[in-house]
Amino acid sequence: MTEPANGRTPPPETVGPLIRGLYVLRHLTATGGRRGMSDLVRDTGQARSTADRVVSTLAALGYARLDGQNAVLAPAVMELGNAYLAASRVPGVLGPIADRLADELDESTSLAVPDRDGARFVHQAARRRTMSITFRAGDLIPAERVAAGTLFATGWTRDDWLRWRDRCTADPAHTSFPLLRPPGTPDAASFEGRVSAARRDGWAPDDQMIEPGLVAVAMPVHDTGGRLVCAVSVASHTSRHTVESLGESVLPRLREAVAVMEKTFASTGPATRWPAAGTSGTRALKQELGPGFVESFARGLRVLTAFGRTGAGVTLAALAHATGLPRATVRRSLITLEHLGYAEVRDGRFFRPTSRVLDLGFSALSRLTLPQIAREHLVRLTGQVSDPASMAILAGDDIQYVARVPTSRIMSMDVTVGTRFPAYATSMGRVLLAGLPAAERAAYVRRVRPRPLTSRTVTSPTRLAALLEQAGRDGHVLLDQELEEGLRAIAVPVRDRAGEVVAAINVSTHADRRTEEQTRTQLLPPLRAAAARIEADLHVAGGYVPISTG
């Protein structure tokens, strides 16, 4: 079975393995990024051997892994969505303006782009409140249930309206949009009336159409040619506003922000160029893995990620150059991607990815936290060294454990997620303190009053300051029995894309198992390798969405 594309027969030049591979990847995304292989076979109607080869190919590219009988998406798959977002320029160029608008209005703002008969969110600036409004990057809402969709429908053609009515007839309860709770039944006349009003007024309201209590107003953002690029929405809760009072409160400032967005979009190039981390060397992988690796599927993914380096509106020749693939191979991949709705062509020669690419792994993983990213790597690290591994962040003057993988030993350290220790007496704490700006680090040393937890605990402020300076130079800390007698630990930092230390990971061991020198020589290399893998995943996952450290 292959994925249907609006009922159209695939052109003869399409690549069958690419169609089947994308079909499996999209279904794995739709189930939250984790699915039993037998269930995946049943979901997609593919032969078990086909599904096995697709998942094996994704695993070889770093996009997925097998956990027992389950296929699990890996953070690296988000580079497909990053490529679209980079090419679209919407979150990279307009996101900072939306963030400033949210700060000024003290209301949530979001950016959404058209996606067939829906609106797909690509950026969110939420407010921290008890009743908070948060959309996940990649979330898709039917056009008739959101203000942005009303705006997008003002430019629909007759065929677009026909497709919308067909979808409403086939799925009146919106079961294909699981984000909606409760589902609703489309009211064609009401929607068409709202679209006419939006065409007249230049903005659209959302009076609890997505869910009870949520109100919003939205305005379109156009490029210099008048093409609709996205919609910017300001959302609130009925405890704060009615839709009428929200419009009165924010529309003047929203209009100003849209004018700035349009001017900035016209004058600014792509904010980020994304390298393809997981799809190079497909020929070598094919030679290594043999029939378990679907090279034509991997090459199609390589074409998708190339948009992140070339931008939108790129020619076949430019994509062939960017991927290093033959023009004929790139052409067939593009024909396939266009047929499935993941790419479009303009003026017969300029190709661009569509927002549907966010259905390929990105939307399922866009709420990953740093501990979730780290856990797989900590499990691997613990298996390598046979000692427990942990991750911690700074919480005031303490560290707080956010991830931990223990080992099965008679004697073990009683530490769980949420446990806190004084930062000065822990390996991870010193790594985190060393990563602070100099002024903050000096303020900490002046403020804290270290107390001896063991006979070895450093309590001298002068000595502590010197050790933190050394930790910054060395890039690691080996702590010997300062937190607890018999406990030795070694830690390294985890840095975000900007190079800032956001967490630390460590391995702890009993002092009788290894000398200090053995701890450094045996544990530091695999510990650094684990930190590098975590950072690689963090940099991809955090490209366009904020990653929580807790």
HUHUCOR-V621926 format. One record per residue. N is the residue number from 1. RES is the residue in one small letter. OMEGA is omega as a letter, one per 30 degrees, with the letter a starting at -180 (999 if undefined). Layout:
n->N res->RES omega->OMEGA
n->N res->RES omega->OMEGA
This chain:
n->1 res->m omega->l
n->2 res->t omega->a
n->3 res->e omega->l
n->4 res->p omega->l
n->5 res->a omega->a
n->6 res->n omega->l
n->7 res->g omega->a
n->8 res->r omega->l
n->9 res->t omega->a
n->10 res->p omega->l
n->11 res->p omega->a
n->12 res->p omega->a
n->13 res->e omega->a
n->14 res->t omega->a
n->15 res->v omega->a
n->16 res->g omega->l
n->17 res->p omega->l
n->18 res->l omega->l
n->19 res->i omega->a
n->20 res->r omega->l
n->21 res->g omega->l
n->22 res->l omega->l
n->23 res->y omega->l
n->24 res->v omega->a
n->25 res->l omega->l
n->26 res->r omega->l
n->27 res->h omega->l
n->28 res->l omega->l
n->29 res->t omega->a
n->30 res->a omega->l
n->31 res->t omega->l
n->32 res->g omega->l
n->33 res->g omega->l
n->34 res->r omega->a
n->35 res->r omega->l
n->36 res->g omega->a
n->37 res->m omega->l
n->38 res->s omega->l
n->39 res->d omega->a
n->40 res->l omega->l
n->41 res->v omega->l
n->42 res->r omega->a
n->43 res->d omega->a
n->44 res->t omega->a
n->45 res->g omega->l
n->46 res->q omega->l
n->47 res->a omega->a
n->48 res->r omega->a
n->49 res->s omega->l
n->50 res->t omega->l
n->51 res->a omega->l
n->52 res->d omega->a
n->53 res->r omega->l
n->54 res->v omega->a
n->55 res->v omega->l
n->56 res->s omega->l
n->57 res->t omega->l
n->58 res->l omega->l
n->59 res->a omega->l
n->60 res->a omega->l
n->61 res->l omega->a
n->62 res->g omega->a
n->63 res->y omega->a
n->64 res->a omega->l
n->65 res->r omega->l
n->66 res->l omega->l
n->67 res->d omega->a
n->68 res->g omega->l
n->69 res->q omega->a
n->70 res->n omega->l
n->71 res->a omega->a
n->72 res->v omega->l
n->73 res->l omega->l
n->74 res->a omega->a
n->75 res->p omega->a
n->76 res->a omega->a
n->77 res->v omega->a
n->78 res->m omega->l
n->79 res->e omega->l
n->80 res->l omega->l
n->81 res->g omega->l
n->82 res->n omega->l
n->83 res->a omega->l
n->84 res->y omega->a
n->85 res->l omega->l
n->86 res->a omega->a
n->87 res->a omega->a
n->88 res->s omega->a
n->89 res->r omega->a
n->90 res->v omega->a
n->91 res->p omega->a
n->92 res->g omega->a
n->93 res->v omega->a
n->94 res->l omega->a
n->95 res->g omega->l
n->96 res->p omega->l
n->97 res->i omega->l
n->98 res->a omega->l
n->99 res->d omega->l
n->100 res->r omega->l
n->101 res->l omega->l
n->102 res->a omega->l
n->103 res->d omega->a
n->104 res->e omega->a
n->105 res->l omega->a
n->106 res->d omega->l
n->107 res->e omega->l
n->108 res->s omega->l
n->109 res->t omega->l
n->110 res->s omega->l
n->111 res->l omega->l
n->112 res->a omega->l
n->113 res->v omega->l
n->114 res->p omega->l
n->115 res->d omega->a
n->116 res->r omega->l
n->117 res->d omega->l
n->118 res->g omega->l
n->119 res->a omega->a
n->120 res->r omega->a
n->121 res->f omega->a
n->122 res->v omega->l
n->123 res->h omega->a
n->124 res->q omega->l
n->125 res->a omega->a
n->126 res->a omega->l
n->127 res->r omega->l
n->128 res->r omega->l
n->129 res->r omega->l
n->130 res->t omega->l
n->131 res->m omega->a
n->132 res->s omega->a
n->133 res->i omega->a
n->134 res->t omega->l
n->135 res->f omega->l
n->136 res->r omega->l
n->137 res->a omega->a
n->138 res->g omega->l
n->139 res->d omega->a
n->140 res->l omega->a
n->141 res->i omega->l
n->142 res->p omega->a
n->143 res->a omega->a
n->144 res->e omega->a
n->145 res->r omega->a
n->146 res->v omega->a
n->147 res->a omega->l
n->148 res->a omega->l
n->149 res->g omega->l
n->150 res->t omega->l
n->151 res->l omega->a
n->152 res->f omega->a
n->153 res->a omega->l
n->154 res->t omega->l
n->155 res->g omega->a
n->156 res->w omega->l
n->157 res->t omega->l
n->158 res->r omega->l
n->159 res->d omega->l
n->160 res->d omega->l
n->161 res->w omega->l
n->162 res->l omega->l
n->163 res->r omega->l
n->164 res->w omega->l
n->165 res->r omega->l
n->166 res->d omega->l
n->167 res->r omega->l
n->168 res->c omega->l
n->169 res->t omega->a
n->170 res->a omega->a
n->171 res->d omega->a
n->172 res->p omega->a
n->173 res->a omega->l
n->174 res->h omega->a
n->175 res->t omega->l
n->176 res->s omega->l
n->177 res->f omega->a
n->178 res->p omega->l
n->179 res->l omega->a
n->180 res->l omega->l
n->181 res->r omega->f
n->182 res->p omega->l
n->183 res->p omega->l
n->184 res->g omega->l
n->185 res->t omega->a
n->186 res->p omega->l
n->187 res->d omega->a
n->188 res->a omega->a
n->189 res->a omega->l
n->190 res->s omega->a
n->191 res->f omega->a
n->192 res->e omega->l
n->193 res->g omega->l
n->194 res->r omega->l
n->195 res->v omega->l
n->196 res->s omega->l
n->197 res->a omega->l
n->198 res->a omega->l
n->199 res->r omega->l
n->200 res->r omega->a
n->201 res->d omega->a
n->202 res->g omega->l
n->203 res->w omega->a
n->204 res->a omega->l
n->205 res->p omega->l
n->206 res->d omega->a
n->207 res->d omega->l
n->208 res->q omega->l
n->209 res->m omega->l
n->210 res->i omega->l
n->211 res->e omega->a
n->212 res->p omega->l
n->213 res->g omega->a
n->214 res->l omega->l
n->215 res->v omega->a
n->216 res->a omega->l
n->217 res->v omega->a
n->218 res->a omega->l
n->219 res->m omega->l
n->220 res->p omega->l
n->221 res->v omega->a
n->222 res->h omega->l
n->223 res->d omega->a
n->224 res->t omega->l
n->225 res->g omega->l
n->226 res->g omega->l
n->227 res->r omega->l
n->228 res->l omega->a
n->229 res->v omega->a
n->230 res->c omega->l
n->231 res->a omega->l
n->232 res->v omega->a
n->233 res->s omega->l
n->234 res->v omega->a
n->235 res->a omega->l
n->236 res->s omega->l
n->237 res->h omega->a
n->238 res->t omega->l
n->239 res->s omega->a
n->240 res->r omega->a
n->241 res->h omega->l
n->242 res->t omega->l
n->243 res->v omega->l
n->244 res->e omega->a
n->245 res->s omega->l
n->246 res->l omega->l
n->247 res->g omega->l
n->248 res->e omega->a
n->249 res->s omega->a
n->250 res->v omega->a
n->251 res->l omega->l
n->252 res->p omega->l
n->253 res->r omega->l
n->254 res->l omega->l
n->255 res->r omega->l
n->256 res->e omega->a
n->257 res->a omega->l
n->258 res->v omega->l
n->259 res->a omega->l
n->260 res->v omega->l
n->261 res->m omega->a
n->262 res->e omega->l
n->263 res->k omega->a
n->264 res->t omega->a
n->265 res->f omega->a
n->266 res->a omega->a
n->267 res->s omega->a
n->268 res->t omega->l
n->269 res->g omega->l
n->270 res->p omega->a
n->271 res->a omega->a
n->272 res->t omega->l
n->273 res->r omega->a
n->274 res->w omega->l
n->275 res->p omega->l
n->276 res->a omega->a
n->277 res->a omega->a
n->278 res->g omega->a
n->279 res->t omega->l
n->280 res->s omega->l
n->281 res->g omega->a
n->282 res->t omega->l
n->283 res->r omega->l
n->284 res->a omega->l
n->285 res->l omega->l
n->286 res->k omega->l
n->287 res->q omega->a
n->288 res->e omega->a
n->289 res->l omega->l
n->290 res->g omega->a
n->291 res->p omega->l
n->292 res->g omega->a
n->293 res->f omega->a
n->294 res->v omega->a
n->295 res->e omega->a
n->296 res->s omega->l
n->297 res->f omega->l
n->298 res->a omega->l
n->299 res->r omega->l
n->300 res->g omega->l
n->301 res->l omega->l
n->302 res->r omega->l
n->303 res->v omega->l
n->304 res->l omega->a
n->305 res->t omega->a
n->306 res->a omega->l
n->307 res->f omega->l
n->308 res->g omega->l
n->309 res->r omega->a
n->310 res->t omega->a
n->311 res->g omega->l
n->312 res->a omega->l
n->313 res->g omega->a
n->314 res->v omega->a
n->315 res->t omega->l
n->316 res->l omega->a
n->317 res->a omega->l
n->318 res->a omega->l
n->319 res->l omega->l
n->320 res->a omega->l
n->321 res->h omega->a
n->322 res->a omega->a
n->323 res->t omega->a
n->324 res->g omega->a
n->325 res->l omega->l
n->326 res->p omega->l
n->327 res->r omega->a
n->328 res->a omega->l
n->329 res->t omega->l
n->330 res->v omega->a
n->331 res->r omega->a
n->332 res->r omega->l
n->333 res->s omega->a
n->334 res->l omega->l
n->335 res->i omega->l
n->336 res->t omega->a
n->337 res->l omega->l
n->338 res->e omega->l
n->339 res->h omega->a
n->340 res->l omega->l
n->341 res->g omega->l
n->342 res->y omega->l
n->343 res->a omega->l
n->344 res->e omega->a
n->345 res->v omega->l
n->346 res->r omega->a
n->347 res->d omega->l
n->348 res->g omega->a
n->349 res->r omega->a
n->350 res->f omega->a
n->351 res->f omega->l
n->352 res->r omega->l
n->353 res->p omega->l
n->354 res->t omega->a
n->355 res->s omega->l
n->356 res->r omega->l
n->357 res->v omega->l
n->358 res->l omega->l
n->359 res->d omega->a
n->360 res->l omega->l
n->361 res->g omega->a
n->362 res->f omega->a
n->363 res->s omega->a
n->364 res->a omega->a
n->365 res->l omega->a
n->366 res->s omega->l
n->367 res->r omega->l
n->368 res->l omega->l
n->369 res->t omega->l
n->370 res->l omega->l
n->371 res->p omega->l
n->372 res->q omega->l
n->373 res->i omega->a
n->374 res->a omega->a
n->375 res->r omega->a
n->376 res->e omega->a
n->377 res->h omega->l
n->378 res->l omega->l
n->379 res->v omega->l
n->380 res->r omega->l
n->381 res->l omega->l
n->382 res->t omega->l
n->383 res->g omega->a
n->384 res->q omega->a
n->385 res->v omega->l
n->386 res->s omega->l
n->387 res->d omega->a
n->388 res->p omega->l
n->389 res->a omega->a
n->390 res->s omega->l
n->391 res->m omega->l
n->392 res->a omega->l
n->393 res->i omega->l
n->394 res->l omega->l
n->395 res->a omega->a
n->396 res->g omega->l
n->397 res->d omega->l
n->398 res->d omega->l
n->399 res->i omega->l
n->400 res->q omega->l
n->401 res->y omega->l
n->402 res->v omega->l
n->403 res->a omega->l
n->404 res->r omega->l
n->405 res->v omega->a
n->406 res->p omega->l
n->407 res->t omega->l
n->408 res->s omega->l
n->409 res->r omega->l
n->410 res->i omega->l
n->411 res->m omega->l
n->412 res->s omega->a
n->413 res->m omega->a
n->414 res->d omega->a
n->415 res->v omega->l
n->416 res->t omega->l
n->417 res->v omega->a
n->418 res->g omega->l
n->419 res->t omega->l
n->420 res->r omega->l
n->421 res->f omega->l
n->422 res->p omega->a
n->423 res->a omega->a
n->424 res->y omega->a
n->425 res->a omega->a
n->426 res->t omega->l
n->427 res->s omega->a
n->428 res->m omega->l
n->429 res->g omega->a
n->430 res->r omega->l
n->431 res->v omega->a
n->432 res->l omega->l
n->433 res->l omega->l
n->434 res->a omega->a
n->435 res->g omega->l
n->436 res->l omega->l
n->437 res->p omega->a
n->438 res->a omega->a
n->439 res->a omega->l
n->440 res->e omega->l
n->441 res->r omega->l
n->442 res->a omega->l
n->443 res->a omega->l
n->444 res->y omega->a
n->445 res->v omega->l
n->446 res->r omega->a
n->447 res->r omega->a
n->448 res->v omega->l
n->449 res->r omega->a
n->450 res->p omega->l
n->451 res->r omega->a
n->452 res->p omega->l
n->453 res->l omega->l
n->454 res->t omega->l
n->455 res->s omega->a
n->456 res->r omega->a
n->457 res->t omega->l
n->458 res->v omega->l
n->459 res->t omega->l
n->460 res->s omega->l
n->461 res->p omega->a
n->462 res->t omega->l
n->463 res->r omega->l
n->464 res->l omega->l
n->465 res->a omega->l
n->466 res->a omega->l
n->467 res->l omega->l
n->468 res->l omega->l
n->469 res->e omega->a
n->470 res->q omega->l
n->471 res->a omega->l
n->472 res->g omega->l
n->473 res->r omega->a
n->474 res->d omega->a
n->475 res->g omega->l
n->476 res->h omega->l
n->477 res->v omega->l
n->478 res->l omega->a
n->479 res->l omega->a
n->480 res->d omega->l
n->481 res->q omega->l
n->482 res->e omega->l
n->483 res->l omega->a
n->484 res->e omega->l
n->485 res->e omega->l
n->486 res->g omega->a
n->487 res->l omega->l
n->488 res->r omega->a
n->489 res->a omega->l
n->490 res->i omega->a
n->491 res->a omega->l
n->492 res->v omega->a
n->493 res->p omega->l
n->494 res->v omega->a
n->495 res->r omega->l
n->496 res->d omega->a
n->497 res->r omega->l
n->498 res->a omega->a
n->499 res->g omega->l
n->500 res->e omega->l
n->501 res->v omega->a
n->502 res->v omega->a
n->503 res->a omega->l
n->504 res->a omega->l
n->505 res->i omega->l
n->506 res->n omega->l
n->507 res->v omega->l
n->508 res->s omega->a
n->509 res->t omega->l
n->510 res->h omega->a
n->511 res->a omega->l
n->512 res->d omega->a
n->513 res->r omega->a
n->514 res->r omega->l
n->515 res->t omega->l
n->516 res->e omega->a
n->517 res->e omega->l
n->518 res->q omega->l
n->519 res->t omega->a
n->520 res->r omega->a
n->521 res->t omega->a
n->522 res->q omega->a
n->523 res->l omega->a
n->524 res->l omega->a
n->525 res->p omega->l
n->526 res->p omega->l
n->527 res->l omega->l
n->528 res->r omega->l
n->529 res->a omega->l
n->530 res->a omega->l
n->531 res->a omega->l
n->532 res->a omega->l
n->533 res->r omega->l
n->534 res->i omega->a
n->535 res->e omega->l
n->536 res->a omega->l
n->537 res->d omega->l
n->538 res->l omega->a
n->539 res->h omega->l
n->540 res->v omega->a
n->541 res->a omega->a
n->542 res->g omega->a
n->543 res->g omega->a
n->544 res->y omega->l
n->545 res->v omega->l
n->546 res->p omega->l
n->547 res->i omega->l
n->548 res->s omega->l
n->549 res->t omega->a
n->550 res->g omega->999
